Amino acid sequence: MTAERQKIVSQTLPFSDRQDFDFAERGFLGTRADPLIKRADGQVAWNLAAYDFLKGEAPATVNPSLWRQAQLLARHGLYQVSDSVWQVRGFDLANITFIKGDTGWVVVDPLTSAETAKAAFELVTQKLGALPIRAVIYTHSHSDHFGGVRGIVDQKDVEAGKVVIVAPEGFMKEVVSENVLAGNAMARRAQHQFGITLPPGVEGQISAGIGQAVSRGTITLIPPTQSIDHTGQELVLDGVKFRFQYTPNTEAPAEMNFYLPDLQILDMAENVNVTMHNVLTPRGALVRDSKAWADGLTESIRLFADSSDLMITSHGWPRFGKETVRTVLEQHRDTYKYLHDQSVRLLNQGLTGDEIAAQIQLPPSLSRDWFNRGYYGSMSFNSRAVYQRYMGWYDANPVHLAPEPPAETGKRYVAAMGGADKVKALAAEAAKAGDYVWAAKLLNHVVMGDEGDRAARNQLAGVYEQLGYQTENAIWRNMYLTATDELRGGVRKIPASMASLDMLQGLESQMIFDVLAIRLNAEKVGDERLKLAFVFPERNERFLVEVRNRVLVAQPLVEGEKVDATLTVARPVFLDSLFRGASLLPKILTGEVKLEGDRAALSRLSGWFDAFPNDFPIVTRDK
């Protein structure tokens, strides 16, 4: 059944169109000799050879359209885009761009990890000669576009004014806020979205849709020294003139495009891609505004389309020629406009998010464009995101006002359908007929209701596996196949991610206590009350932290406030303790950290906090 569906895809889409391959290969100058980019501890941060298997025709285990996309994104090396612009592609999830100035480089989007950014810069130096970096541009607030900065720039040079770092207004706030409160859950779900525990291969991870994968190196951050806060703002960086378009709340909360008027080159950041993007990422985030996204692209067309000979983006390959640039901009804009407008039209007709997702499709005039295909985002997922943005999770049917937990629902459905054996038989019939979605829904009830039914788990794993092989969407494939793997073998243990101190330093002090508040286990607190003062002397900040009614409330400390204890600690030391598990006790004993008052108060408070697991179940409800 899966092989038959793959054959239909091969016969339906315009695989004879090779323009993307021409654009992706154009200007290739070479790549790194050693495919392994390693961290300081010897572990591999990135393997350039991991996707060498992407040769020839698609196997039956991969959707042919996704296979094509993965082949394009797997290309890696240094590419000359124009006389003074180069890109290193395929060294991480995103691209890193080098623009030649009067005396050095202006670097755009220095990748996710310091190791991959360093390797990219080494390749540039090897092929083009040694030049200093004079400026860095972060196009937006996602870590795959700034996390490698310390691999190529020394903060001392930034502080000395030798290197300028430019970012959109609100960059630092969005960088530290998006992932802090729900970061643990997001990271666990990201394992599914990006297929982090899956081996690359024809039966495993193929791509992430906008790039091949996320590097596993050191995420760093140097705060920007210059902000862009309005469209039309201009800067000259090392002799190169930049004209910016400020596009907040599009693909990212803080994002911008830019145009090089002397070169007639347009950089659309991640607002234009080689795929439909996500309006709501499956790993979890605030819903993006598809209307603002489409409106931003309309403005881009008005401002830049007539004068742009070439367009580069943060992911994928360039677009060459005015006509091509305009076509991509307009067709991409129309896709997000169609998504928004038709989803809102249908919700106003009374359809629920699921009903909209089941029927909405792009018209052929848009879906025929490879860059509008659903390799990363999808119409199904995105239309539900539009519904969520306007209407929330509730569909107004009161049966959904008080839902039961999945385990209880599973038990009751299975009983109502005549028992687990009957449900498994029905699922087998559905799978045999190729109705894998229905088979998965049936088996999910069995698995959720009975954690000991290994046969049901294996049966559901087989169903998810076929859905993964069939889907055109790279991250849907990753999620289906990770679910398959976890059903068969349990959740794979991976090292707990350590929060980057660079990122943590960007937190406002109030947000530190917001993090403490969401870790407070109300049952452990019971009816106890507590007041502590926290003093960060190097910042001249004093906070009152009060636990009452099983909530933690933090606010500036008022002079004379009576507290149970006072902790005086340098903020970086406190951050290291809170986010990275470093004990404060040795520093209290040496006097580096000062604890006054009831010494047991700090221990009581610490004992009320949860440590979040990074391996909680997703496709089962194992305890």
N, C-alpha and C positions, 0 to 999 in steps of 0.2 A: 504493500500500500504506500509506504513512504517513497520507494523508488519510483512508483508511478506518478506521485505528486511532483517529485523533482523533475521528472521528464516534462511534465506540463509547464513548469516554470521555464525550462530551457527553451521550450517552443513558443513561449508567450512574450518574453522580454527581448528588447533589441540588442542581443549580444554582439551583433556585427558592428555596432557603434564603438569605435576604438579611440574616440577623442580623449577620454579620461586617461587612457594608457599613454597617449602621446604627451599630454600635459604633465602626467606624473613622472615620466622618464626624461623630459626635456631638461637640459642643462646639467646632467649628472657628471660630477667630477671625481667621484670615488668615495670609498667608505673606510671604516676603521678595519685594520688588519686583524686585531684580536676581537672576536665577537663578544667576549665576556667583559662587562663593565662591573667592577667589584667595589664593595664597600670596604672601609678600613678594617673590618673584622674578617674579611675574606669571603663573605657571602656575596652572591651574585645579585647586583641591583638590576641588571638588564642583560639579556642575551640576544644579540643581533641575529643569531642563527636559529632561534627558537621556532621560526616560522618558515624555514627552508622547505618544509614539506608542501608548501602551497604552490605546487607545479601542476601543469596539465589541466585536464577536465575535473570537474567536481565529482567526488565520490558520492555514493548513495546516502552517506551519513551527513551530508552538508547541502543545504539549499544552494543551488547554483548561483543565485543572485548574491547571496552572502559570500560565497566562495570568490566571486569576482571582486567584491568590495575588499575582502581580506587580502587578496593578491595585490591590489593597488596600495593598500595601507602598509603592507609588509615591506615595501621598498625602503631602503635606508641608505643614508649617506649625505654628502654635501651636494647641493644643487645651486647652480647659478640661475637666478631668476631674471636679472637684468644686469646692466653694466656695473651697478653699484649695490645690488641687493642679492644676498645669498640666503638659503635656508638649509638647516640640517633637519632632515625628516627621518622618522623611524627610529629615533634614539629614545623615545618615551611616548607617552600617549599623545602629546602635542608636538608642534613644531617650534623650533627656535630660529629666529630671523636675525641676520646680521646686515646692517645698513652701513655702508662705508661713508665716513665723514671726512673732514679736512685732515684730521690727525689720528683718527682711530675709528672704533666701532660704536654704533648705536645698536644695542641688542634688544630685541623684542621677545618677551615671554620666555624666560630662562628655565623652562621645563619644570618637572615635579621634584627632582632630586639633585642635590649638589653633584653627585657622581656622574649622572648622565649629562648635565650641563657642562661639567668640566671636560668630559670626553668629547662633546660636540665642539667646544672651543679649541681643544687640542687638534681636532681634525681641520677646523678652519685655519688655524695657525700653520699646520703642516702643508696645506694646499695653497694658502694665499699669503703666507708670511706673517710675521709677528707684528701686531698692532695692539695698542692698549684699548681698553673699553672706556669710553667717555660718558656714556649714558645707557640707562636701562629703562625700558618701558614695560610696565605691567598693564596689559589691556583690560584685565578684569580680575575679580576677587576669588577665583578658584585656584586651588593650590598647584594644579598642573601648569600654571602660567607664571608662577613666581618661586616655587619651592626650591629650585636649583640655584638661586642667585648667589649664595655664598661659594658655590663651586667656581664662579668666574669673577667675583668682585669681593674685595676686602672692605669691610665696613670702615676701616680707618681712612680709606680713600674717599668714601662717601662723606664721612665727617669732615675731611679736609677740603671738600668741594671739588675733588678731582673727578668724581663720578656723580652724575645727576640721576636720580631715580624718579620717574614720572608715572603717575597712576591716576585713575578717575577719583573724583571727590567721593568720600565715604568708603574708600578702599579698606583702610585698616579696621573700621567698625565692622564691615561685612566679613572680612577675613576671619576675625576672631569670634564673631557672634553666630555665624551660620551653623557651625559644628560643635559649639561648646556644650549647650544644654542637652541636646539629644545625640551627641557625638558617638556614644558607645553603641546605641541602637543603629545609627547610620553606618558605622564601621562594620558591624556584623552583617547588615543587609548588603553592604558594598561587596562583601565576600561573594554573595550570590550574583549581584549585578555584573561584576567584572570577572567572575569565574576564577577567583584568586587561588582556590585550592585545586583547580582542574589543570591537568597537564595539557600543554598545547598539542593538538593532533586532530586527526580527522574524526575521532570519536570524542574529542574533548573541546578545549577552548580554541576558538578560531580567530576571534577578533573582539574588540569592544565597540565596533561600529564607527567611531570617530578616530580611532587609532587602534593599535593592536592590544595594548594592555597598559597598566599603570606600573611604573618602575617601583622597585622596593628599596630605595635608597634613603638618604637623609633629607628630610624636608626642612628648609630654612626660610628665613625672611629677613630682609632689611627694609625698614619702613621707607616709604617714598619721601622725597624732599620737595616735590612739586606736584600739585594737584591740578587736574583739569575739571572745571566745574560748569562749562557751558560750551555749546556748539559754536564753532567759529573761532575758538581760542587757538592762537598760534604760538609755536615755540621754534626757536632755532637751536638745534642740538648739534654741536661740532660742525657747524656750517650747513647742516641739512634743515630745510624748512619743513615743519610739520603743521598741518591744519587738522584740528580734532573735531569729532562729532561725539558729544556726550550722550550716552544712551543708557541711563539707569533703568533698572527694572525690566530689562529685556531678557537676554540669556542669563545674565547675572544681575544681582542687585546693584553692583557698581561695575560699569563696563563702558568702553569707549572704542570707537573706530578712529582711524586717522587716514589722511591723504597727504601724499608727497607731491605738491604742485609742480616742482621743478622736474620731477621724474614721471609724473602722471601715473602714479601707482597708488592703489587704494588697498588699505588693510582693514578688513571687516571683522577682525577679532574672531569671536565665536558666534557672532550674529548671523553669519552665513557659513554653511558647512557642506560637506560632501554627503550629507544625509539629512533627513528630517531629524530635528533635535527633540529633546524632552521638554515639555512644558511642566512636567512634574517628574523628577528623577525617581526611579524605583527604590533607590537606597533611602529615600526620604529627604525632604527639604520643604521649604515654603513654596507654594504654587507660584509659577511664573505667570506673567501677564502676556498672553498671546496677542492681545490687541495692541499693547505698547510695543511689542516686538514687531508686528506688522507695520505699525505707524513709524517706527524707527527706520525700517527698511524703505518705506516710502520717502522719508526725508533723505536717506542715503542716495536714492535714485535721483532725487531732485538736485542734490548738492554735487554729486560726483559722477554720475553715469556718463554724461556727455564728454567728460574730460579724462576718463580713466582708460588707459591702454592695457592695464594689467591689474588683476586683483589677487591678493594673497589673503590667507586666513590662518587662524591659529591651529587648525587641524586640516589635514589633507593637502591637496596639490593646488597650484595656482590656476587661474583662468586667464588666457591670453586673448587680446583683441577687444576693441570697444563693444562690438556687437555681442560677443560672448559674455562680457562682464554685465552688460545691461540685461541680457536674457536671464542670466542666473539670478541677478538681483530681483528682477520682476517676478520670475516664476517662483522663487523662494518666498518673496513677500506674499504672493497670491496664495501660497500654500498655508501660511500661518493665518492669513485673513480668512480663507475658506474654513479652516479649522475653527477659528473663533466664531465667525458669523453663523455658520450652519449649526454648530453646537448650541449656541444661544437661541437660535430660531427653534430648534427642536425642544430645548428645555422649556421654552415659552409655550410650546404646544402640549406640554404636560409629560414629555418623555423623561424617564429617569436617566441617570448617567450610564447605567448598564444597557438600557435600551438604545440610547444614542450610540454607544460604542458598537453595538451589534449591527447598526445599519449605516453609519457614516463612512463614506469612502471618498477619496480624492477623485475628481473627474479625470478621464484619460489624458486630457491636455496637460495636467500637472503630474500625474503618477508615472507618465512615460519618461520623465526626467530622472536620471539616475540619482541626482543630488536631492531629490524629493522622496526617494524610497525610504522605507522605515527600518534602517539598519540600527539606529540608536533610539530615537523616538518612534512613535507609531500613532496612527489616527485613533486606534482603539484606546490606548492608554491616555493620549493627550486630550481626547474629547471628554473623558471622565475627569481629567484635571480641570478643564474649563468649567464643567459642571460643579466641581468642588469649589472652585474659586468664587463662583456666584451664589451657589446654593448650599454649600457644606455637604457633610456626609449623609444627612437625613433626606430621604426621598418622599416624605410626607405620608407614607403608608404606616399607620400606627402599629402594624405587626412588627415593625423594626424599632419601635421605641425602647423596648426592653429585651434585647437579644440575649440568648443564652451563650455561655462560653462554648468554643468549638468542640471540646471533649464531650460535654453534655449533649449538644446538638447531634454529634455523631452517634452516640449511643442510642438516642431516641429514634433517629432516622433508620438506623440499622434494624432496630427492633420492629419498627413500623413496616419495613420492607421484607420482613420474614427471616431476619438473621443474617449473620456475616457471610455464610456460605452462599445464600441466595444473592446477596449484593455482589459478591465476587464473581458469581456466574454471570450476572447481568453485565458487569463490567467487562468480562472476557468477551461476551457477545458484541458489545459496543466496540471494543478494540479490534475485533476481527473484521467488523464492518468499516473500520477506519474512523470511527467517531471517538477519537482519543480524548477530546475535551470532556465529553459526557462520562467516559470511563474514569477519567481522573476525578471528577466530582463524586462519583459513586464511591470509589475507593478511598477518597479523602475522608469520608464519613467513617469508614471502617477503621482507618489508621488513627484518626483523632479520638475515636471512641474506645479503642483497645490498643494500648501501647505494646501489648505482648503478641499481637498477631503478625508474626514475621512474614507469613505468606502474603498477606495483604500489602505489606510494605514492599516486598519484592515485586509484586504485581503492579503496584502504583509506580515503582521505579521504572519498570519497563515501559509503562505508558508515557511517563514524563520524558524518557529517553527518545521515544519516537517523536514526540512534540518538539523536542530540542533539535532533532535532526531535520525536521520539516521547516522550522520557522526561518524566515528571511531576516529576522531581527537578531543582531549579534548578542545583545544583552538578555533578550528572552531566551536564546539558546543557553547562555551561561546560567541563567536562573533555573531553567528546566534541568540541565545536566548536573548542576550543583545539588539540586533537590534529589535527583537520581542517586548521586554519590552518597548523600547523607542518609537516605532511606536504606541503602544497602550496607553502609559501613559506619554510620554515625557521623557526628560532627567532627571534622578534622581539627586537631589542635594546631593553632598557629600562635606564634609569640604575640603577647599582648602589645598593642601599639603604644609607644611612648610619646606623649605629647611633646611637640617641639617647643623648647624653651623660647625660641624666637617668636613663635606664635603666642605663647602664653604671656610674654612681656607686653603684647598689644592689648591684653584685657584691661578694661577699666576695673578699678578695685571693687566697685559695687558688684560687678558681674562675678567676681571670685566668690562672693558670698551667695550669689544666686545659684552657683554650682553647688555650694554646700547645702543650700536649701533643698535642692532636688535629690540629694543623696540622703536626706534625713528619713530614717525609717520610723514612721509614726508609732508603730506598735512597740518598738523598743523604748521610745520616749515615755509612753504612758501619760501619766498626769504630772510628770516632773516639770520644773521650771528652772531656767538658768540664764544668767547674764554674764557675758564676757566682753572685755574691751580688747580690740586688736589695734596695735599701733605699728604703722610702717614709718619709722623715723626718717629715713632718707627721702621720703615723699611728703613728710609732714601731714600724714593722714591718720585719723583716729576713727574707728568704727565701733558702734555698739552692736553686738550680736545677742539677740534675745530669743530663747526658745520658750514658747508658751502655746498652749492649746495644740501641741504637736506640730507646730510650724516654726520655722526659723525666719526671723525678721532682722534685717540688717539696715542700719542707718547711721549717719554721722553721729559721733559721740558728743553729747552736750557736757560741758564742763560741770563737774560736781555730781554726775550720774553715779549712783552706787552700783557696783558690779561685784560678782563673785571672784573674778580673777582678771588680770590684765596680762596679755601676751605682747611683748615688744619684740618684733622680728623684722629683719630686712625682707621686703616683699619677694625678691627672687628666691630666698630660702623658703618662704612660706609656699610659694608656687611649686617649688621642687617637692615639697612634702605633700601638698594636696594632689598634684597631678602625676607625680612620678614615684611616690611611695617612700621618699627619703624620710627617715625618722628625725623628729625634732629633739628627742631626748638627749642624745650626745651633745648637741649644741646648747641645750639648757644647762647641762652639767658643767660645760666649759664656760658658760656665761655669755656665749655669742648670742644666744636667745634668752630673753629675760622673762620669767614667769613670776608674777606677784599675786598674792592673795591665796585663795583656796587652790592648792596645786592639783587636787583631785578633780576640780571642775573641768579642766582641759581633757582629762582622761574620760570623764563622763560624756562630754560632748563627742569626743572621737568615737566612743563606743556606740553611738547612735547612728553612725553613718554606714550605708551600704557600700560594698565594693561591687561594681557592676561586672558581671561575667561577659566575656567576649565570645562565648560559645553557646549561647542560649539556643534552644531548638526553634526552628522555623516551620518545617514541614511535618513535625510531629509535636506531641505535647508531653514528651518524656520529662520526668521530674529530675 
